[in-house]
Amino acid sequence: MKNDCDSETRPQITESRSRTPALLLATCLCFLWPGLASTQEASAQAVPENAHVKDYGTGWECNRGYRLSEHKKCMKVEVPENAFLSFGGNGWKCHRGYRKGPDFCAMIEIPEMLI
């Protein structure tokens, strides 16, 4: 009666184990290849001034302090007085105590009777 550790089966197990790293590497490359190819395609595309290739995904995005215009260009965000650049970097918000207008921040006036 043969047991499971017969000398005839050992070389097959060893061969199988020696192929495992190569198979693992091939599998990883198959999954990573589309991502690598898309990064190369994005970097080959014309990236406009004041923009950079996205870290993830495909294409490009405007640098912080710039916003995407209708013409697919990155335009500088004009931050008015009493405002600051928003967290996302593509817009602005008014400081506390000011309200946002189309291109300005106006002081919120508190009525005399509420003071």
C-alpha positions in Angstrom: 0.0 0.0 0.0 1.4 3.4 -1.0 1.2 6.3 1.4 0.7 10.0 0.4 4.4 10.8 0.8 5.6 8.2 -1.8 8.8 9.3 -3.5 7.1 9.2 -6.9 4.8 12.0 -5.9 7.3 14.2 -4.2 9.0 15.5 -7.4 5.6 16.5 -8.8 4.9 18.6 -5.7 8.3 20.2 -5.8 7.9 21.0 -9.5 4.5 22.5 -8.7 5.9 24.6 -5.9 8.8 25.8 -8.1 6.2 27.1 -10.7 4.2 28.9 -8.1 6.3 32.2 -8.0 6.2 32.4 -11.8 2.5 31.8 -11.9 2.0 34.4 -9.2 4.1 37.0 -11.1 2.3 36.3 -14.3 -1.1 36.7 -12.6 -0.1 40.0 -11.0 1.2 41.4 -14.3 -2.1 40.5 -16.0 -4.0 42.5 -13.4 -1.5 45.4 -13.3 -0.9 45.7 -17.1 -4.2 47.6 -17.9 -3.4 50.2 -15.2 0.2 50.6 -16.5 -1.0 51.0 -20.0 -3.6 53.6 -19.1 -1.0 55.6 -17.2 1.2 55.6 -20.2 -1.7 56.7 -22.4 -2.6 59.5 -20.1 0.9 60.8 -19.9 1.1 60.6 -23.7 -2.0 62.8 -24.0 -1.5 66.6 -24.2 -1.7 67.9 -20.6 -2.7 71.6 -20.6 -0.7 74.2 -18.8 -1.3 74.3 -15.0 -2.4 70.7 -14.9 -1.0 67.3 -14.2 -1.7 63.6 -15.0 -4.0 62.1 -12.5 -2.5 59.8 -9.8 -5.3 57.3 -10.2 -7.5 56.6 -13.3 -6.9 58.2 -16.6 -6.6 61.7 -17.9 -5.5 64.8 -16.2 -6.7 67.4 -13.6 -6.0 71.0 -12.9 -3.4 71.9 -10.3 -4.5 73.3 -6.9 -5.5 77.0 -7.3 -6.8 76.4 -10.9 -10.3 75.3 -12.1 -11.4 73.7 -15.3 -12.9 76.1 -17.8 -15.6 75.4 -20.4 -12.8 75.2 -23.0 -10.9 72.4 -21.2 -8.2 74.8 -19.9 -7.1 75.3 -16.4 -7.8 78.9 -15.3 -6.4 80.5 -12.1 -8.9 80.8 -9.3 -9.3 84.5 -8.4 -9.7 84.6 -4.7 -11.3 87.9 -3.6 -10.6 89.9 -0.5 -11.8 88.3 2.8 -11.8 84.8 1.2 -9.6 81.8 1.0 -9.0 78.9 -1.4 -11.4 76.0 -0.8 -10.3 72.6 0.4 -10.5 71.1 -3.1 -8.4 74.0 -4.5 -10.7 74.7 -7.4 -12.9 77.4 -5.8 -13.0 79.8 -2.9 -15.0 80.5 0.3 -15.6 83.6 2.4 -14.0 84.0 5.8 -16.3 83.7 8.8 -18.5 86.8 9.1 -18.7 87.3 5.4 -21.2 86.1 2.8 -20.4 85.1 -0.7 -21.3 87.2 -3.7 -20.7 86.3 -7.4 -17.0 87.5 -7.2 -16.7 89.1 -3.7 -17.3 88.5 0.0 -19.5 91.1 1.7 -19.4 91.6 5.5 -22.5 90.3 7.3 -23.9 93.3 9.2 -25.6 92.6 12.4 -28.5 94.9 13.2 -27.9 97.3 16.1 -30.7 95.9 18.2 -29.2 92.4 18.2 -25.8 93.5 19.5 
